[in-house]
Amino acid sequence: MTKRLFVFGTHIGYSISPAMQNAAIRLLGLDWEYSLWDLDAEELPQAIAQLRQDECIGANVTIPHKEAVVPLLDGLGDSARELHAANTLVKRDGKLIGENTDGVGFTLALKDLQFDPQNTHVLILGAGGATRGVSFALARLGVARITLVNRTPARAETLAVELHQHFPQLQATANPAHLPTDVALIVNALPPSAPVESGMLPLARDVLAFDLSYYPIETPFLREARRTCARVTNGMGMLVYQGAESLRIWSGLEPDVPAMFRAAQEFLSEYTRRHA
């Protein structure tokens, strides 16, 4: 019987996860199939119930369900427990466990860019599940300050408090009256459709602008960043690396990461062409 894997999210028809995961799965010789499951919040419990069936191995979870899925699970690994958010679901001893690979993906993407965030100031837009993974990863990498900006101030303030509790040496600030100008990295963790007042951001020649979204390939945030000569990158690298880590968790095997990159890029190029 073919085993099943999914990615759960809302309005994610552009997701490259099935293409890259199925490419890696084939190379590993596994009789598994990874599929997209586009669902609304009220459908999440039904999806989790289906995931408990014998033919299902696990799932990835993306916007906006990374935090909402936590109470539906039987337990959490260390990464998801710390972040209160899960992007990878796996069965262990008959129980459905949540893990979080966002931090691993983001860290490896920064390494590819040869960007060392140690002792820097980072500005992050958004305070959802992805921001939690990114901010904790940055704290572990030794950033000096993190400034969070979110449309719902309470979410950013709560995350800033948690960051300081876990990393007392870190200065974490939420929704300051004025945006900082001394940042080395700006991370846009907002959904692609969310408005970003790019003109108000401290973009400059020596700033790395990192959009966690990978579709569209160039978001308004990245377009403005490119215009002001900042270094720019989208979320493709983070997505592939976190997906590879998820596949390691499910299979215990080492996936072909370059093959995952190729499959992801081919799918996104074709998707972009068809929806131009």
ROZAKE-776518 format. One record per residue (C-alpha): residue number from 1; residue in one letter; chain; x, y, z. Coordinates in Angstrom, 3 decimals, always signed. Layout:
N
+-----+---+---+----------+----------+----------+
|   k | r | c |       px |       py |       pz |
+-----+---+---+----------+----------+----------+
| NUM | a | A |        X |        Y |        Z |
...
+-----+---+---+----------+----------+----------+
This chain:
276
+-----+---+---+----------+----------+----------+
|   k | r | c |       px |       py |       pz |
+-----+---+---+----------+----------+----------+
|   1 | m | A |   +0.000 |   +0.000 |   +0.000 |
|   2 | t | A |   +1.318 |   +3.436 |   -0.957 |
|   3 | k | A |   +1.893 |   +5.562 |   +2.136 |
|   4 | r | A |   +0.595 |   +9.126 |   +2.193 |
|   5 | l | A |   +2.088 |  +12.472 |   +3.197 |
|   6 | f | A |   +0.502 |  +15.914 |   +2.947 |
|   7 | v | A |   +1.083 |  +19.621 |   +3.284 |
|   8 | f | A |   -1.777 |  +21.398 |   +5.077 |
|   9 | g | A |   -2.351 |  +25.080 |   +4.344 |
|  10 | t | A |   -4.853 |  +27.649 |   +3.082 |
|  11 | h | A |   -4.694 |  +29.002 |   -0.500 |
|  12 | i | A |   -1.454 |  +27.120 |   -1.216 |
|  13 | g | A |   -2.009 |  +26.011 |   -4.803 |
|  14 | y | A |   +1.430 |  +27.428 |   -5.603 |
|  15 | s | A |   +3.164 |  +25.169 |   -3.055 |
|  16 | i | A |   +6.384 |  +23.605 |   -4.316 |
|  17 | s | A |   +6.431 |  +21.063 |   -1.484 |
|  18 | p | A |   +4.763 |  +18.193 |   -3.413 |
|  19 | a | A |   +7.159 |  +18.570 |   -6.356 |
|  20 | m | A |  +10.323 |  +18.684 |   -4.269 |
|  21 | q | A |   +9.261 |  +16.030 |   -1.754 |
|  22 | n | A |   +8.078 |  +13.562 |   -4.387 |
|  23 | a | A |  +11.347 |  +14.029 |   -6.298 |
|  24 | a | A |  +13.330 |  +13.148 |   -3.176 |
|  25 | i | A |  +10.983 |  +10.300 |   -2.248 |
|  26 | r | A |  +11.432 |   +8.674 |   -5.673 |
|  27 | l | A |  +15.222 |   +8.875 |   -5.366 |
|  28 | l | A |  +15.011 |   +7.191 |   -1.959 |
|  29 | g | A |  +13.006 |   +4.356 |   -3.520 |
|  30 | l | A |  +10.074 |   +4.759 |   -1.133 |
|  31 | d | A |   +6.487 |   +3.862 |   -2.035 |
|  32 | w | A |   +5.191 |   +7.143 |   -0.653 |
|  33 | e | A |   +3.122 |   +9.943 |   -2.168 |
|  34 | y | A |   +3.134 |  +13.545 |   -0.955 |
|  35 | s | A |   +0.043 |  +15.648 |   -1.752 |
|  36 | l | A |   -1.251 |  +19.160 |   -1.206 |
|  37 | w | A |   -4.308 |  +19.555 |   +1.038 |
|  38 | d | A |   -5.725 |  +23.081 |   +0.822 |
|  39 | l | A |   -8.000 |  +23.598 |   +3.812 |
|  40 | d | A |   -9.607 |  +26.287 |   +5.934 |
|  41 | a | A |   -9.232 |  +26.539 |   +9.704 |
|  42 | e | A |  -12.457 |  +24.686 |  +10.454 |
|  43 | e | A |  -11.303 |  +21.745 |   +8.328 |
|  44 | l | A |   -8.039 |  +21.234 |  +10.213 |
|  45 | p | A |   -9.450 |  +18.761 |  +12.807 |
|  46 | q | A |  -10.801 |  +16.594 |   +9.969 |
|  47 | a | A |   -7.395 |  +16.605 |   +8.269 |
|  48 | i | A |   -5.676 |  +15.577 |  +11.506 |
|  49 | a | A |   -8.198 |  +12.759 |  +11.959 |
|  50 | q | A |   -7.408 |  +11.502 |   +8.445 |
|  51 | l | A |   -3.686 |  +11.702 |   +9.190 |
|  52 | r | A |   -4.176 |   +9.184 |  +11.988 |
|  53 | q | A |   -5.174 |   +6.479 |   +9.510 |
|  54 | d | A |   -2.697 |   +3.667 |   +8.904 |
|  55 | e | A |   -1.776 |   +4.646 |   +5.345 |
|  56 | c | A |   -0.642 |   +8.134 |   +6.425 |
|  57 | i | A |   +2.917 |   +8.832 |   +7.595 |
|  58 | g | A |   +2.759 |  +12.525 |   +8.444 |
|  59 | a | A |   +2.429 |  +16.023 |   +7.083 |
|  60 | n | A |   +3.888 |  +19.466 |   +6.767 |
|  61 | v | A |   +1.850 |  +22.396 |   +8.084 |
|  62 | t | A |   +2.040 |  +25.912 |   +6.663 |
|  63 | i | A |   +0.199 |  +29.239 |   +6.819 |
|  64 | p | A |   -1.994 |  +29.756 |   +8.797 |
|  65 | h | A |   -2.156 |  +26.481 |  +10.757 |
|  66 | k | A |   +1.258 |  +26.107 |  +12.456 |
|  67 | e | A |   -0.005 |  +27.247 |  +15.848 |
|  68 | a | A |   -3.622 |  +26.096 |  +15.535 |
|  69 | v | A |   -2.537 |  +22.498 |  +14.927 |
|  70 | v | A |   -0.719 |  +22.175 |  +18.280 |
|  71 | p | A |   -3.755 |  +21.388 |  +20.505 |
|  72 | l | A |   -4.873 |  +18.690 |  +18.041 |
|  73 | l | A |   -1.702 |  +16.635 |  +18.501 |
|  74 | d | A |   -0.705 |  +13.988 |  +21.036 |
|  75 | g | A |   +2.628 |  +15.576 |  +21.820 |
|  76 | l | A |   +5.402 |  +17.906 |  +20.708 |
|  77 | g | A |   +9.097 |  +17.491 |  +20.084 |
|  78 | d | A |  +11.500 |  +19.949 |  +21.678 |
|  79 | s | A |  +11.503 |  +22.348 |  +18.721 |
|  80 | a | A |   +7.722 |  +22.632 |  +18.445 |
|  81 | r | A |   +7.244 |  +22.771 |  +22.226 |
|  82 | e | A |   +9.616 |  +25.701 |  +22.505 |
|  83 | l | A |   +7.978 |  +27.574 |  +19.636 |
|  84 | h | A |   +4.339 |  +26.605 |  +20.330 |
|  85 | a | A |   +4.141 |  +25.950 |  +16.584 |
|  86 | a | A |   +4.542 |  +22.841 |  +14.432 |
|  87 | n | A |   +5.330 |  +22.588 |  +10.728 |
|  88 | t | A |   +6.072 |  +18.846 |  +10.643 |
|  89 | l | A |   +3.790 |  +16.069 |  +11.946 |
|  90 | v | A |   +5.099 |  +12.526 |  +12.421 |
|  91 | k | A |   +3.774 |   +9.318 |  +13.970 |
|  92 | r | A |   +5.755 |   +7.842 |  +16.853 |
|  93 | d | A |   +4.539 |   +4.798 |  +18.796 |
|  94 | g | A |   +1.010 |   +5.364 |  +17.527 |
|  95 | k | A |   +0.961 |   +9.014 |  +18.553 |
|  96 | l | A |   +0.920 |  +12.086 |  +16.342 |
|  97 | i | A |   +3.832 |  +14.337 |  +17.292 |
|  98 | g | A |   +4.584 |  +17.892 |  +16.146 |
|  99 | e | A |   +8.077 |  +19.072 |  +15.242 |
| 100 | n | A |   +9.353 |  +22.340 |  +13.817 |
| 101 | t | A |  +12.023 |  +22.498 |  +11.116 |
| 102 | d | A |  +11.679 |  +26.200 |  +10.233 |
| 103 | g | A |  +14.717 |  +27.169 |  +12.299 |
| 104 | v | A |  +16.902 |  +24.578 |  +10.584 |
| 105 | g | A |  +15.713 |  +25.730 |   +7.158 |
| 106 | f | A |  +16.311 |  +29.402 |   +7.893 |
| 107 | t | A |  +19.751 |  +28.782 |   +9.401 |
| 108 | l | A |  +20.930 |  +26.778 |   +6.374 |
| 109 | a | A |  +19.543 |  +29.398 |   +3.978 |
| 110 | l | A |  +21.556 |  +32.104 |   +5.767 |
| 111 | k | A |  +24.634 |  +29.885 |   +5.581 |
| 112 | d | A |  +24.187 |  +29.580 |   +1.799 |
| 113 | l | A |  +24.101 |  +33.374 |   +1.632 |
| 114 | q | A |  +27.301 |  +33.574 |   +3.731 |
| 115 | f | A |  +25.486 |  +35.890 |   +6.113 |
| 116 | d | A |  +26.602 |  +35.791 |   +9.750 |
| 117 | p | A |  +23.965 |  +37.407 |  +11.996 |
| 118 | q | A |  +26.071 |  +37.305 |  +15.150 |
| 119 | n | A |  +25.944 |  +40.578 |  +17.121 |
| 120 | t | A |  +23.643 |  +42.213 |  +14.558 |
| 121 | h | A |  +20.251 |  +43.912 |  +14.832 |
| 122 | v | A |  +17.407 |  +42.165 |  +12.965 |
| 123 | l | A |  +13.999 |  +43.593 |  +12.041 |
| 124 | i | A |  +11.206 |  +41.024 |  +11.537 |
| 125 | l | A |   +7.827 |  +41.862 |  +10.011 |
| 126 | g | A |   +5.096 |  +39.576 |  +11.358 |
| 127 | a | A |   +4.685 |  +37.498 |  +14.507 |
| 128 | g | A |   +3.124 |  +34.221 |  +13.354 |
| 129 | g | A |   +4.387 |  +30.651 |  +13.417 |
| 130 | a | A |   +7.166 |  +31.236 |  +10.875 |
| 131 | t | A |   +8.433 |  +34.256 |  +12.816 |
| 132 | r | A |   +8.709 |  +32.148 |  +15.940 |
| 133 | g | A |  +10.982 |  +29.643 |  +14.194 |
| 134 | v | A |  +13.097 |  +32.350 |  +12.572 |
| 135 | s | A |  +13.480 |  +34.505 |  +15.683 |
| 136 | f | A |  +14.516 |  +31.603 |  +17.910 |
| 137 | a | A |  +17.021 |  +30.463 |  +15.257 |
| 138 | l | A |  +18.487 |  +33.974 |  +15.074 |
| 139 | a | A |  +18.776 |  +34.126 |  +18.859 |
| 140 | r | A |  +20.731 |  +30.866 |  +18.821 |
| 141 | l | A |  +22.998 |  +32.302 |  +16.130 |
| 142 | g | A |  +23.928 |  +35.129 |  +18.470 |
| 143 | v | A |  +22.068 |  +38.206 |  +17.211 |
| 144 | a | A |  +22.232 |  +41.121 |  +19.623 |
| 145 | r | A |  +18.793 |  +42.627 |  +18.997 |
| 146 | i | A |  +15.504 |  +41.629 |  +17.387 |
| 147 | t | A |  +12.781 |  +44.164 |  +16.651 |
| 148 | l | A |   +9.341 |  +42.712 |  +15.867 |
| 149 | v | A |   +6.649 |  +44.621 |  +13.994 |
| 150 | n | A |   +3.141 |  +43.196 |  +13.687 |
| 151 | r | A |   -0.321 |  +44.521 |  +12.911 |
| 152 | t | A |   -1.591 |  +42.911 |  +16.129 |
| 153 | p | A |   +0.790 |  +44.393 |  +18.725 |
| 154 | a | A |   -0.042 |  +41.844 |  +21.429 |
| 155 | r | A |   +1.326 |  +38.949 |  +19.354 |
| 156 | a | A |   +4.640 |  +40.707 |  +18.799 |
| 157 | e | A |   +4.842 |  +41.743 |  +22.451 |
| 158 | t | A |   +4.194 |  +38.184 |  +23.649 |
| 159 | l | A |   +6.894 |  +36.817 |  +21.357 |
| 160 | a | A |   +9.378 |  +39.498 |  +22.484 |
| 161 | v | A |   +8.813 |  +38.495 |  +26.118 |
| 162 | e | A |   +9.287 |  +34.804 |  +25.308 |
| 163 | l | A |  +12.485 |  +35.502 |  +23.404 |
| 164 | h | A |  +13.949 |  +37.410 |  +26.326 |
| 165 | q | A |  +12.918 |  +34.635 |  +28.737 |
| 166 | h | A |  +14.702 |  +31.994 |  +26.643 |
| 167 | f | A |  +17.667 |  +34.212 |  +25.741 |
| 168 | p | A |  +18.251 |  +36.772 |  +28.543 |
| 169 | q | A |  +21.187 |  +38.358 |  +26.686 |
| 170 | l | A |  +18.968 |  +39.194 |  +23.686 |
| 171 | q | A |  +17.306 |  +42.595 |  +23.368 |
| 172 | a | A |  +13.831 |  +41.929 |  +21.958 |
| 173 | t | A |  +11.512 |  +44.836 |  +21.176 |
| 174 | a | A |   +7.974 |  +44.871 |  +19.783 |
| 175 | n | A |   +6.312 |  +47.589 |  +17.690 |
| 176 | p | A |   +8.588 |  +50.531 |  +18.544 |
| 177 | a | A |   +7.388 |  +54.068 |  +17.834 |
| 178 | h | A |  +10.101 |  +54.409 |  +15.187 |
| 179 | l | A |  +11.699 |  +51.665 |  +13.120 |
| 180 | p | A |  +15.394 |  +51.073 |  +13.823 |
| 181 | t | A |  +17.925 |  +52.230 |  +11.235 |
| 182 | d | A |  +20.906 |  +50.119 |  +12.306 |
| 183 | v | A |  +19.637 |  +46.737 |  +11.102 |
| 184 | a | A |  +21.715 |  +44.256 |   +9.098 |
| 185 | l | A |  +18.814 |  +41.955 |   +8.199 |
| 186 | i | A |  +15.124 |  +42.544 |   +7.505 |
| 187 | v | A |  +12.911 |  +39.453 |   +7.446 |
| 188 | n | A |   +9.445 |  +39.707 |   +5.931 |
| 189 | a | A |   +7.412 |  +36.914 |   +7.525 |
| 190 | l | A |   +4.046 |  +38.265 |   +6.397 |
| 191 | p | A |   +1.884 |  +36.362 |   +3.867 |
| 192 | p | A |   +2.470 |  +37.352 |   +0.217 |
| 193 | s | A |   -0.894 |  +39.170 |   +0.114 |
| 194 | a | A |   -0.212 |  +41.260 |   +3.230 |
| 195 | p | A |   +0.563 |  +44.941 |   +2.583 |
| 196 | v | A |   +4.086 |  +46.058 |   +3.446 |
| 197 | e | A |   +4.998 |  +49.747 |   +3.591 |
| 198 | s | A |   +8.367 |  +49.094 |   +2.000 |
| 199 | g | A |   +9.151 |  +52.762 |   +1.643 |
| 200 | m | A |   +9.166 |  +53.105 |   +5.430 |
| 201 | l | A |  +11.683 |  +50.291 |   +5.957 |
| 202 | p | A |  +15.392 |  +50.911 |   +6.654 |
| 203 | l | A |  +16.547 |  +49.305 |   +3.401 |
| 204 | a | A |  +20.114 |  +50.160 |   +2.478 |
| 205 | r | A |  +23.071 |  +48.890 |   +0.468 |
| 206 | d | A |  +24.474 |  +46.815 |   +3.341 |
| 207 | v | A |  +21.154 |  +45.264 |   +4.448 |
| 208 | l | A |  +20.017 |  +41.736 |   +3.584 |
| 209 | a | A |  +16.297 |  +41.663 |   +2.767 |
| 210 | f | A |  +14.873 |  +38.162 |   +3.288 |
| 211 | d | A |  +11.273 |  +37.412 |   +2.308 |
| 212 | l | A |  +10.082 |  +34.063 |   +3.678 |
| 213 | s | A |   +7.599 |  +33.821 |   +0.789 |
| 214 | y | A |   +8.818 |  +32.270 |   -2.456 |
| 215 | y | A |   +5.760 |  +33.025 |   -4.618 |
| 216 | p | A |   +5.515 |  +35.381 |   -6.306 |
| 217 | i | A |   +9.237 |  +35.090 |   -6.978 |
| 218 | e | A |   +9.615 |  +38.828 |   -6.417 |
| 219 | t | A |   +7.217 |  +40.243 |   -3.857 |
| 220 | p | A |   +6.585 |  +44.001 |   -3.470 |
| 221 | f | A |   +8.893 |  +43.879 |   -0.445 |
| 222 | l | A |  +11.752 |  +42.376 |   -2.463 |
| 223 | r | A |  +11.115 |  +44.674 |   -5.424 |
| 224 | e | A |  +11.526 |  +47.714 |   -3.178 |
| 225 | a | A |  +14.590 |  +46.193 |   -1.566 |
| 226 | r | A |  +16.208 |  +45.541 |   -4.948 |
| 227 | r | A |  +15.516 |  +49.137 |   -5.978 |
| 228 | t | A |  +17.418 |  +50.437 |   -2.952 |
| 229 | c | A |  +20.397 |  +48.133 |   -3.598 |
| 230 | a | A |  +19.878 |  +45.882 |   -0.604 |
| 231 | r | A |  +20.871 |  +42.224 |   -0.964 |
| 232 | v | A |  +17.670 |  +40.256 |   -1.481 |
| 233 | t | A |  +16.483 |  +36.660 |   -1.269 |
| 234 | n | A |  +13.139 |  +34.894 |   -1.201 |
| 235 | g | A |  +12.124 |  +31.878 |   +0.861 |
| 236 | m | A |  +13.018 |  +29.129 |   -1.621 |
| 237 | g | A |  +16.167 |  +28.061 |   +0.211 |
| 238 | m | A |  +14.483 |  +28.007 |   +3.605 |
| 239 | l | A |  +11.556 |  +26.011 |   +2.205 |
| 240 | v | A |  +13.772 |  +23.360 |   +0.626 |
| 241 | y | A |  +16.017 |  +22.961 |   +3.653 |
| 242 | q | A |  +13.127 |  +22.714 |   +6.118 |
| 243 | g | A |  +11.429 |  +20.217 |   +3.798 |
| 244 | a | A |  +14.580 |  +18.113 |   +3.640 |
| 245 | e | A |  +14.721 |  +18.075 |   +7.436 |
| 246 | s | A |  +11.059 |  +16.978 |   +7.537 |
| 247 | l | A |  +11.856 |  +14.102 |   +5.171 |
| 248 | r | A |  +14.742 |  +13.041 |   +7.424 |
| 249 | i | A |  +12.301 |  +12.967 |  +10.369 |
| 250 | w | A |   +9.752 |  +10.839 |   +8.473 |
| 251 | s | A |  +12.159 |   +8.419 |   +6.821 |
| 252 | g | A |  +15.361 |   +8.363 |   +8.847 |
| 253 | l | A |  +17.157 |   +8.657 |   +5.502 |
| 254 | e | A |  +19.281 |  +11.390 |   +3.898 |
| 255 | p | A |  +17.426 |  +13.088 |   +1.008 |
| 256 | d | A |  +19.067 |  +14.421 |   -2.139 |
| 257 | v | A |  +18.837 |  +18.140 |   -1.355 |
| 258 | p | A |  +20.172 |  +19.364 |   -4.742 |
| 259 | a | A |  +17.463 |  +17.276 |   -6.442 |
| 260 | m | A |  +14.873 |  +18.928 |   -4.207 |
| 261 | f | A |  +16.163 |  +22.357 |   -5.236 |
| 262 | r | A |  +15.958 |  +21.428 |   -8.913 |
| 263 | a | A |  +12.414 |  +20.090 |   -8.611 |
| 264 | a | A |  +11.320 |  +23.153 |   -6.634 |
| 265 | q | A |  +12.775 |  +25.588 |   -9.163 |
| 266 | e | A |  +11.317 |  +23.719 |  -12.136 |
| 267 | f | A |   +7.852 |  +23.632 |  -10.591 |
| 268 | l | A |   +7.909 |  +27.297 |   -9.596 |
| 269 | s | A |   +9.134 |  +28.402 |  -13.024 |
| 270 | e | A |   +6.328 |  +26.468 |  -14.721 |
| 271 | y | A |   +3.711 |  +27.653 |  -12.230 |
| 272 | t | A |   +4.805 |  +31.259 |  -12.665 |
| 273 | r | A |   +4.675 |  +30.916 |  -16.481 |
| 274 | r | A |   +1.143 |  +29.464 |  -16.388 |
| 275 | h | A |   -0.141 |  +32.143 |  -14.029 |
| 276 | a | A |   +1.623 |  +35.145 |  -15.540 |
+-----+---+---+----------+----------+----------+
